[in-house]
Amino acid sequence: MLENILNGINNFLWGKPFTYFVLFIGLYFTVRSGFFSVFHFKHILKNTFGSMFSKEANEKKHGSVSPFEAVCVAIGGCVGCGNIGGVASAIAVGGPGSVFWMWVWAFFGMTVKCVETTLGCYYRSKDDTGRFFGGSTYFMEKGIAKEMGHHKFGIGLAIAFGIGFISQFLGGSQAYTISEVLNQSFGFDMIGVTLAYSAILFYIIWKGTPRVAAFASKAVPFMCALFIAGGVILICANYENVPHVFKMIFHDAFTGSAAVGGFVGSTVSTVISTGVARSINSNEAGQGSSPLIHGSANTVHPFRQGIWGSFEVFMDTIVVCSITALSVLCSGAWTEGYTGATLTIKAYESVFGRFGSVYIGLMCALFGLTTTAGWYTYYIAVMRHGLRYKPVLADKLELLFKFIFPLPNIVIVTSIVLTGNGPDLFWTIVNISLVAPVFTNLLGLFMLRNKYFEIMKDYKARYMGVGKVDPNFHVFYEDDPEIAKEEEAIRSKVRAAREAAYNQN
């Protein structure tokens, strides 16, 4: 009964109007940017992957993280169990054609992630302790409410985004997929796994963003390389199926998928909405999440951090998600009626035997921890912005949130296990929780489109030799002396309020 109700809500929210709105925003920014992520892909790789070990990428100051740490947290935040269980679920529901629409949004998403990261970084602020925070709520408040003069709308949009974004933690995070995989791989009790996972997660987030960033910078490069290697071996082992798989992906994207084996078939609308929803959930382009950590990066230019966002989407979906999708399709396991992470496990077992199950268990545990820890930093950034003028309350709630954050994992996994529901219910809940933050964030991006293209133009002049540098252009919002003065006055009041409150205690 509950599953039918939630499926009905999901089908309504992810109907044609919302799906087409999402695709329109991606298409608009991609076209108007002159297909920057395509024609300047070499520049993106040179200044991201090619500069991972450079001084610029690893330098940080008080209150910030390095650009490389920021992208590791962000990639860790999006390269998660959705890349293992979510992609498999998309194929199980929408068929091979859903992979095509995942790629479509990733193509647009490289630009959208650049837009939201750039704007989130441009409008960022320091709090009263000197820590940098940025993201969607910041560009909605400062860009839409202050600069554009739409005060009520901008503040209302920021509040709606903040509430919708933070409410996602109530749906749990990666715990269900991790417990599902470890149950399949080792026979571990799913509820017991969730309890242990929550304890490890609590340890990682206890010291806040610095520990999360340090953990991600070590774990993310290792886990991505290991997963890609395993997937390539599996695909090579089924190389004779690769041409047919690509034919199915492109054919079924526009025709739907007929029933085959244990797969029940799907309509074209299901194929499109499933692929787009899973792509957004995986690479988070348009969701407004990654800019919350990118806004803390010690970067030379907002657009420079924006292209790290583009690289993030490329790695997540074009590389990692494609590895999972091709592995599942090439193995033929998708026709056997499996879904979620179990489907991925069966695909890897078809080539690696028992080791394939163990391998996916290890990958899922690493992916899940980096994702959930990264999302903790996102929630804190939104929370602290909402309570900017009440620092003592923000400190207390941040401490309380460390204890509350792991609890929904336990509740969600326990309820699904005890009621006998499967992974499809979990991913339906995930889809529903995406709608509010995605809609408000994309609407905010569209309203600030001209500011984004001004920042992009300035970057191209300064770092790509395209056009002339305007000496009066402020690279960051607070580079304007008048704005800096206003912001510092706010920080002074907040510091005074903090000191007064602690002196009373």
Salt bridges, closest charged atoms under 4 A:
GLU56 OE2 - ARG304 NH1 2.50
GLU69 OE2 - LYS60 NZ 3.19
ASP127 OD2 - ARG131 NE 3.37
ASP128 OD2 - ARG498 NE 2.56
GLU141 OE2 - LYS146 NZ 3.90
GLU141 OE1 - HIS385 NE2 2.62
GLU147 OE2 - LYS451 NZ 3.90
ASP252 OD1 - HIS251 ND1 2.91
GLU312 OE2 - LYS113 NZ 2.45
GLU312 OE1 - HIS294 NE2 2.78
GLU349 OE1 - LYS346 NZ 3.80
ASP395 OD1 - ARG384 NH2 2.90
ASP395 OD2 - ARG498 NH1 2.21
GLU398 OE1 - ARG131 NH2 3.97
GLU398 OE1 - ARG384 NH1 2.51
GLU454 OE1 - LYS451 NZ 3.56
ASP458 OD2 - HIS301 NE2 2.80
ASP458 OD2 - ARG462 NE 2.66
GLU478 OE1 - ARG491 NH2 3.11
ASP480 OD2 - HIS474 NE2 3.99
GLU487 OE1 - LYS142 NZ 3.51
GLU487 OE2 - LYS146 NZ 3.89
GLU487 OE1 - ARG388 NH2 2.53
GLU488 OE1 - ARG491 NE 3.09
GLU488 OE2 - ARG495 NH1 3.06
